Amino acid sequence: MFNRVVIVIIIILFAWVGYILYKNQEKLLTSEKKDDTTFVKEADVVVTMDEEGFNPSGIDIEVGQTVKWQNDGDTRYWPASNLHPTHEIYSEFDPHKPIGKGESWSFTFKEVGEWEYHNHLNPSTEGVVRVK
């Protein structure tokens, strides 16, 4: 009886991990973004955070470039890689703490990909960094 319970738990665990991997793959392969996403290409990119969210909400950069998130709003922000709340898709892309008013945080992208992110303190605020 105990062995059957363990086997069922393992099957459920594998199914859950498979589902998470499937959903992540689907997000990485999807190239369509919201209509309000504006892509800019610059050597060094600054993304401001305020009551409107991330501005710009979408950027294109090259591997090795650094993006700076500047908090110009009145509340704290915490830009971090999806998935919320674990930030596991690109775990290094996470300041591990909120960024206060007037503060900033920078991150150098070392991996090619389309990296969706969110405000950990308000996950409906989203952005994307495309690294080529």
C-alpha positions, 0 to 999 in steps of 0.5 A, spaced: 500 500 500 505 504 501 509 503 495 502 505 491 502 511 494 509 513 493 508 511 486 502 516 485 505 522 488 511 521 484 507 520 478 503 527 480 510 530 481 512 528 474 506 531 471 506 537 474 513 538 472 512 537 465 506 542 465 510 547 468 516 546 462 510 545 457 508 552 459 515 555 459 516 553 452 510 556 450 511 562 453 519 562 450 516 560 443 511 566 443 513 572 439 506 576 439 506 581 445 501 586 447 500 592 442 502 597 447 509 594 447 514 598 444 521 595 442 527 600 442 534 598 440 540 602 444 547 601 447 545 601 454 537 601 456 534 605 461 527 602 463 523 607 468 518 604 473 512 609 475 505 609 476 504 607 468 508 601 469 515 599 465 517 604 460 518 602 455 515 595 456 519 591 451 526 592 449 531 589 444 538 588 446 545 584 444 548 579 449 552 582 454 548 589 454 546 592 461 539 594 462 538 599 468 531 599 471 530 606 474 524 607 479 521 614 478 514 612 481 512 613 488 512 606 490 517 600 490 518 596 484 521 589 484 523 587 476 524 579 476 524 574 471 518 570 470 515 565 473 511 569 479 513 568 484 519 563 483 523 567 478 525 561 475 526 562 468 532 566 468 533 566 476 539 571 475 535 576 473 532 578 480 534 583 484 532 579 490 529 585 493 524 591 492 527 598 488 525 604 492 523 611 489 529 614 486 533 607 486 535 603 480 538 596 479 542 594 473 542 587 470 547 585 464 544 579 460 548 574 458 543 569 455 540 569 448 532 569 449 526 573 450 526 574 457 519 576 460 519 579 467 514 582 472 513 587 478 514 582 483 510 586 488 504 587 482 505 581 477 500 584 473 505 589 471 510 586 465 515 587 460 520 583 456 527 583 454 529 580 447 536 578 447 540 577 441 
